[in-house]
């Protein structure tokens, strides 16, 4: 049994090394492109037109970012079996895996929050724009 467990651990290490390339690619994209893209959407412009433009640009970024999140999550699923192993030899790989998991989770959560914030801001600006137009029409009717 001990020999079988050791063989399984070695197989997991070999599998980790295959999947690690995907982790490294996703992690690199998040650090070099993803975080920068999220920072660019921190301040949203004051006009509805500029906000709609920012939303359009974010949607393009969001498509790519969501694909990286999906790839990272699929790679992590392949490594779910690691939870059953607690040997010292596997520990360093589990630490790396947890680091990737934390980074991916944080980025995906920030992406979701930004998507929601932009959508809600656009809806709010559209509402205020309709109210402003309604007030202008009402004022013109009163003047006539």
Secondary structure as UniProt FT lines:
FT   HELIX           2..29
FT   HELIX           30..34
FT   HELIX           35..40
FT   HELIX           48..78
FT   HELIX           80..84
FT   HELIX           88..143
//
